[in-house]
Amino acid sequence: MSDSTSRPASVSESTTEKRLAKKTPNDFIFGKVIGEGSYSTVYLAKEVGTNREVAIKVLEKKHIMREKKNEYVMREKEVLTKLNHPFFIQLYCTFQDVDRLYFVLSYARQGELLYYLHKLASFDMECTRFYCSEIIVALEYLHSLGIIHRDLKPENILLNDEMHIQITDFGSAKILKSDSERTTSNSGRRNSFVGTAQYVSPEILTSKTACYSSDLWALGCIIYQFLSGLPPFRGLHEYQTFQRIVKLDYEFPEGFNATAKDLVEKLLVIDPTKRLGSQEMGGYAELKKHEFFKETDWENLTKTKAPPLVPYLPGTSHNPEMWSGHDSRPGFDDKRLVEIISDGFLSEDERVKQLQDQAKTNDYHRFVESNLVLKQGLIDKRKGLFSRRRMFLLTEGPHLYYVDPVKKVLKGEIPWSKDLRPEAKNFKIFFIHTPNRTYYLEDPESRSEEWVRKINEVWKHYYGNQ
């Protein structure tokens, strides 16, 4: 769901809205599913006659009635009707038939920001600053309308053609009706819990009261996650996560940028009136003045080109050589890094013998599905600033398995394809680029180029002639 433009609604868009009014399902060609919620499905669709692409949210009336979601549906429609800003999904029209309700929305062609966060594990400072600046401008506008989102998270931030944000999903939103409610950031009525566990603010958990600053708390969680790879409050289950939230129980991993840390600490404050950006703390003007945003051009964000998405690679005490990826292209440079070993694979007799020896002597043989191990070693598999040590097993096939060396449990496998590319960053760090994710790996023995060399050798053996 989202928009293919980063400009505010224009005369042409108003004309489009009128054209889409009083439509039926027969006015659209429905395509693939692009999103699913607890009580709705979102389809990519084309308007018959114009071929304009839109996203259509389809809601089953029986399901809405059975799950008592009427209030959520009406609230989302009311909020969407009020919105007219380039950083939000636009509602063009609604219609219904006997069984279903239909919301015709702008289409966010580049999908969820969460997808890119999962692919890269974290964002660098420039990306984090850019997207959080856009979120701040969007929240300032939303709050000026007396609306609290209450479920702000990377999953609900979509991207248009130009990679600008399109905030969506207003089923949990709170609309403040009276002037007195709107004039204080601590306004809001008691409600049952809404939102997502990792991003919910403490006041919602303790007093069941949402306020404008509840969205600022979520912003703090998002900044932390963009740079570190994980949300600040995590538990084995929701209750444990909630306990950590109300106790403000979180830590910054090594390498977290000091300026960003100061900003997060000023947003993740238990008292909502003490959060930077709240009306009591000077409002959004003071939030925008924070040192973290000193390079943000607030007046021209919609016209600013989105930076390339690259992971955050700070130096650490044990690995001071890291740098961000802006000056290095993705992929593998044979001339610069390695001299490829040509088809040096074993004969079948040699392979059988080594496989028999492997079954007798290698504790990890049972994890590799009777494939011959070509290289293995302990690697720190990183997710942003966090890491877990795994035994990596590169085998024929090709396969690249990773195993928990303590619990002796297979944890996963990096998927091979002709598009897989290894890349060494320094003696310890190397990436494995796949179509849907970049794996960020650290060899504590400083043998990253050995891994890249061997992975590339295996790649050439299986895909070199394609």
C-alpha positions in Angstrom: 0.0 0.0 0.0 1.4 3.4 -0.8 2.0 6.2 -3.0 4.2 6.4 -6.1 4.8 10.2 -5.5 6.3 12.2 -2.7 4.4 15.3 -3.4 1.3 16.6 -1.5 -2.1 16.0 -3.1 -2.5 18.1 -6.2 -5.3 19.1 -8.5 -4.7 16.0 -10.6 -5.0 13.8 -7.6 -8.2 15.5 -6.6 -9.5 14.7 -10.1 -8.4 11.1 -9.6 -10.4 10.9 -6.3 -13.5 12.1 -8.1 -13.0 9.6 -10.9 -12.6 6.8 -8.4 -15.8 7.7 -6.5 -18.7 5.3 -6.5 -16.7 2.4 -7.8 -17.4 -1.3 -7.7 -15.0 -4.4 -7.7 -15.7 -4.6 -11.5 -13.9 -1.3 -12.0 -10.6 -2.9 -11.0 -8.4 -5.8 -12.1 -7.2 -7.5 -8.9 -3.6 -8.8 -8.8 -1.3 -10.3 -6.2 -1.6 -10.0 -2.4 0.8 -7.4 -1.1 -0.3 -7.3 2.5 -2.3 -9.2 5.1 -3.7 -8.0 8.5 -5.7 -9.6 11.2 -9.0 -8.7 9.5 -8.1 -7.6 6.0 -6.1 -8.5 2.8 -4.5 -5.9 0.6 -4.3 -6.5 -3.2 -2.4 -4.7 -5.9 -5.0 -3.6 -8.5 -5.3 -1.6 -11.7 -8.2 0.7 -12.4 -10.0 -0.5 -15.6 -9.6 2.1 -18.4 -6.7 4.0 -16.9 -4.3 1.2 -15.7 -3.5 3.3 -12.7 -2.0 1.0 -10.0 -3.6 1.2 -6.5 -3.7 -0.9 -3.4 -7.1 -2.2 -2.4 -7.7 -3.2 1.2 -10.5 -5.8 1.3 -12.3 -6.5 4.6 -14.8 -9.4 5.1 -17.9 -8.1 6.8 -18.6 -11.4 8.5 -15.1 -11.5 10.0 -15.4 -7.9 11.1 -18.7 -8.5 12.9 -17.5 -11.8 14.4 -14.2 -10.3 15.8 -16.0 -7.0 16.8 -13.7 -4.9 14.7 -16.3 -2.3 13.5 -14.7 0.4 15.6 -11.2 -0.3 14.1 -12.5 -0.1 10.6 -14.4 3.1 11.1 -11.5 4.7 12.9 -9.1 3.9 10.1 -11.5 5.3 7.5 -11.9 8.5 9.5 -8.2 9.0 9.9 -7.4 8.3 6.3 -10.1 10.7 5.2 -8.4 13.5 7.2 -4.9 12.9 5.9 -3.4 14.9 3.0 0.4 14.7 3.3 3.1 13.2 1.2 4.4 11.0 4.0 1.1 9.1 4.5 -0.9 6.6 2.5 -3.7 8.3 0.7 -7.3 7.1 0.6 -8.9 7.6 -2.8 -12.4 6.1 -2.1 -14.3 3.4 -0.4 -17.1 1.1 -1.5 -18.8 -2.1 -0.5 -20.8 -5.0 -1.8 -22.9 -7.6 0.1 -19.9 -9.4 1.6 -17.0 -7.0 1.7 -15.7 -3.5 2.3 -13.1 -2.0 0.0 -10.6 0.8 0.7 -8.9 2.1 -2.5 -5.4 3.4 -1.4 -2.2 4.7 -2.9 0.3 2.0 -3.7 3.7 2.0 -2.1 5.7 0.2 -4.7 8.9 -0.3 -2.7 7.1 -2.1 0.1 7.8 -2.1 3.9 10.9 -0.4 5.4 11.0 -3.5 7.6 12.0 -5.6 4.6 15.2 -3.5 4.0 16.0 -3.5 7.7 15.8 -7.3 7.7 17.9 -7.5 4.6 20.7 -5.3 5.9 20.2 -6.0 9.6 20.7 -2.3 10.4 21.0 1.1 8.7 23.9 3.5 8.7 23.7 7.0 10.3 22.7 8.8 7.0 19.8 6.4 6.3 18.7 6.5 10.0 18.8 10.3 10.1 16.9 10.6 6.8 14.0 8.2 7.6 13.7 9.4 11.2 13.5 13.0 10.0 10.7 12.0 7.7 8.9 10.2 10.5 9.2 13.3 12.7 7.7 15.6 10.0 4.9 13.0 9.6 4.2 12.8 13.3 4.2 16.6 13.7 1.5 16.8 11.0 -0.5 13.8 12.4 -0.5 15.3 15.9 -1.6 18.7 14.5 -4.8 17.0 13.4 -5.3 15.6 16.9 -4.4 12.0 15.9 -2.1 9.6 17.8 -0.9 6.6 15.7 -0.3 4.3 18.6 1.2 1.5 16.5 4.2 3.2 14.9 6.8 0.6 13.8 9.0 -0.3 10.8 6.3 -2.7 9.5 3.8 0.2 9.2 6.2 2.5 7.3 6.1 1.9 3.6 8.2 3.3 0.8 7.1 4.9 -2.5 8.9 4.9 -5.9 11.4 7.5 -4.7 12.0 5.6 -1.4 10.2 8.3 0.7 8.1 7.1 3.6 4.3 6.4 3.5 3.0 5.7 7.0 0.0 3.3 7.1 -2.3 1.2 9.3 -4.5 3.5 11.4 -6.8 0.8 12.9 -5.2 1.5 16.4 -5.1 5.2 16.1 -6.7 7.6 18.6 -8.6 10.7 17.4 -8.8 13.4 20.0 -12.1 15.2 19.5 -12.2 18.1 21.9 -10.0 21.2 21.8 -8.9 20.5 25.4 -7.7 17.0 24.4 -5.7 18.5 21.5 -4.0 21.2 23.4 -2.1 18.9 25.8 0.3 16.2 24.8 -0.8 14.2 27.8 -4.4 13.9 26.6 -6.1 10.7 25.8 -8.7 8.4 27.4 -8.2 5.1 29.0 -8.3 2.2 26.5 -7.5 -1.4 26.3 -3.9 -2.2 25.2 -3.2 -1.4 21.5 0.0 -1.5 19.6 3.0 -3.9 19.2 4.8 -5.1 22.3 8.3 -3.9 21.4 7.2 -0.4 20.6 4.4 0.3 23.1 5.0 3.1 25.6 4.9 2.6 29.4 1.9 4.9 30.0 -0.2 2.7 27.7 0.9 -0.4 29.7 0.4 1.2 33.2 -2.5 3.6 32.8 -3.9 2.5 29.5 -3.8 6.1 28.4 -2.2 7.1 25.1 -0.9 10.6 24.4 1.1 12.3 21.6 4.3 11.4 23.4 3.4 7.7 23.0 4.4 8.0 19.3 7.7 9.7 20.4 8.5 6.7 22.5 8.0 4.5 19.4 10.3 6.8 17.5 13.0 6.2 20.1 12.6 2.5 19.7 12.8 2.8 15.9 16.0 4.9 16.0 17.6 2.3 18.3 16.5 -0.5 16.0 17.7 1.2 12.8 21.2 1.5 14.2 21.5 -1.6 16.3 19.4 -4.2 14.4 17.0 -5.0 17.2 14.4 -3.1 19.3 15.6 -2.0 22.7 13.0 -3.9 24.7 13.0 -7.7 24.0 11.8 -10.7 26.0 11.0 -14.3 25.6 7.3 -13.4 25.6 5.2 -10.2 25.7 4.9 -10.1 29.5 8.7 -10.1 29.9 9.0 -7.4 27.2 6.4 -5.3 29.0 8.2 -5.6 32.3 11.4 -4.3 30.7 9.5 -1.4 29.2 8.0 -0.2 32.5 11.4 -0.6 34.2 13.3 1.1 31.4 15.4 -2.0 31.2 17.6 -1.8 28.1 21.2 -1.4 27.1 23.1 0.1 24.2 25.5 -2.3 22.4 29.1 -1.4 21.8 29.5 0.8 18.8 26.2 2.7 19.1 26.7 6.3 18.0 27.0 8.7 20.9 24.8 11.4 19.4 22.1 8.9 18.5 22.4 7.4 22.0 21.7 10.8 23.6 18.6 11.2 21.3 17.2 7.8 22.2 17.7 8.4 25.9 15.8 11.7 25.6 12.9 9.9 23.8 12.8 6.7 26.0 11.7 8.5 29.1 9.1 7.0 31.5 7.3 10.3 32.1 5.7 11.2 28.7 5.9 15.0 29.5 9.7 14.7 29.8 10.3 13.3 26.3 12.0 15.4 23.8 9.4 16.6 21.3 6.5 16.7 23.8 4.7 20.0 24.2 6.1 20.3 27.7 9.7 20.0 26.4 9.3 22.6 23.6 7.5 20.5 21.0 8.8 19.4 17.7 10.9 22.5 17.2 13.2 21.4 20.1 13.3 17.8 18.8 14.5 19.0 15.4 17.3 21.0 17.0 18.9 17.9 18.4 22.5 17.4 17.2 21.5 14.2 15.5 19.5 16.1 12.9 22.0 18.9 12.3 22.4 17.9 8.6 18.6 17.5 8.0 17.1 20.0 5.5 13.7 20.2 7.2 12.2 22.5 4.6 13.0 20.3 1.6 12.7 16.7 2.8 10.1 15.8 0.2 12.5 16.9 -2.5 15.6 15.4 -1.0 16.9 12.3 -2.7 16.7 9.2 -0.4 20.2 8.0 0.5 21.3 4.5 -0.5 20.4 1.9 2.1 23.6 0.4 3.7 24.3 -1.2 7.0 25.7 0.5 10.0 29.4 -0.7 10.5 30.9 1.2 13.4 34.4 0.5 14.8 34.5 -1.4 18.1 37.2 -2.0 20.6 38.1 -5.4 19.2 37.5 -4.5 15.6 38.5 -0.8 14.9 38.9 -1.2 11.2 35.2 -1.0 10.2 33.8 1.7 7.9 30.4 2.4 6.3 29.7 1.0 2.8 29.2 4.3 0.9 32.7 4.1 -0.7 32.7 0.4 -1.6 30.4 -1.2 -4.1 28.6 -4.4 -3.2 29.9 -7.6 -4.8 33.2 -9.4 -5.2 36.4 -8.0 -6.9 38.6 -10.9 -8.0 41.6 -8.8 -8.8 41.5 -6.9 -5.5 40.8 -9.7 -3.1 41.5 -13.2 -4.1 43.1 -15.4 -6.8 40.5 -18.0 -7.6 41.4 -21.6 -7.4 40.1 -23.3 -10.6 38.1 -26.4 -10.6 40.0 -28.1 -7.8 37.3 -30.4 -6.7 37.9 -34.0 -5.7 37.5 -37.1 -7.8 34.6 -39.4 -6.9 36.8 -41.9 -5.1 38.6 -39.3 -3.1 35.2 -37.7 -2.3 33.8 -41.0 -1.0 36.8 -41.6 1.2 36.8 -38.1 2.7 33.1 -38.4 3.3 33.6 -41.7 5.2 36.3 -40.0 7.3 34.1 -37.0 7.9 31.3 -39.2 9.2 33.7 -40.8 11.7 35.6 -37.7 12.9 33.5 -34.6 12.4 31.0 -33.9 15.1 29.0 -31.7 12.7 28.6 -34.3 10.0 25.0 -35.0 11.0 24.0 -31.5 10.1 25.2 -31.4 6.5 22.9 -34.0 4.9 25.8 -36.3 3.9 27.5 -33.5 1.9 31.2 -33.2 2.1 32.4 -30.2 4.2 34.8 -28.0 2.2 35.4 -25.4 4.9 34.2 -24.9 8.5 34.8 -22.5 11.3 33.3 -20.5 14.1 31.8 -17.2 12.8 30.0 -14.4 14.6 26.7 -14.0 12.7 25.8 -10.4 13.3 22.5 -8.6 13.3 23.2 -5.0 13.4 25.3 -4.4 16.6 24.4 -7.8 18.0 26.0 -11.2 17.2 25.7 -14.9 17.9 28.6 -17.3 17.4 27.9 -20.2 15.0 29.8 -23.0 13.4 29.6 -22.4 9.7 29.8 -25.4 7.3 30.5 -24.8 3.6 29.7 -28.0 1.7 29.3 -29.3 -1.8 25.8 -28.9 -3.1 26.4 -26.1 -2.6 25.3 -25.4 0.9 26.3 -23.1 3.7 24.9 -24.3 7.0 25.3 -22.7 10.5 25.0 -24.5 13.8 24.7 -23.5 17.4 28.1 -24.9 18.7 26.9 -25.1 22.3 23.5 -26.6 21.9 24.5 -28.5 18.8 21.4 -27.4 16.9 21.1 -26.5 13.2 20.0 -22.9 13.2 19.8 -22.3 9.4 21.3 -22.2 6.0 22.3 -19.3 3.8 20.5 -19.8 0.5 22.6 -20.3 -2.6 21.9 -19.0 -6.1 23.7 -17.6 -9.0 23.1 -14.1 -7.4 25.0 -15.0 -4.2 28.1 -12.7 -3.8 30.7 -12.8 -1.0 32.5 -9.5 -0.1 35.4 -9.0 2.3 35.4 -5.7 4.2 38.6 -6.2 6.2 40.5 -9.1 7.8 37.6 -10.0 10.1 34.4 -8.9 8.5 32.8 -10.3 5.3 29.4 -10.1 3.8 27.4 -12.6 1.9 24.9 -10.9 -0.4 21.8 -12.8 -1.4 18.7 -11.5 -3.3 16.7 -11.1 -0.1 19.3 -10.5 2.6 22.9 -9.5 3.3 24.6 -11.6 5.9 27.0 -9.7 8.1 29.7 -12.1 9.4 32.8 -11.7 11.5 35.6 -14.3 11.8 37.3 -13.9 15.2 40.5 -15.4 13.7 40.8 -12.7 11.0 40.3 -15.1 8.1 37.5 -13.3 6.2 39.4 -13.4 2.9 39.9 -17.2 3.2 36.1 -17.6 3.5 35.5 -15.2 0.6 38.0 -17.1 -1.5 36.5 -20.5 -0.8 32.9 -19.4 -1.2 33.8 -17.8 -4.5 35.6 -21.0 -5.6 32.4 -23.0 -4.8 30.3 -20.5 -6.6 32.4 -20.7 -9.8 32.3 -24.5 -9.7 28.5 -24.6 -9.6 27.5 -21.3 -11.4 30.5 -20.2 -13.3 29.3 -21.5 -16.7 25.8 -20.1 -16.4 
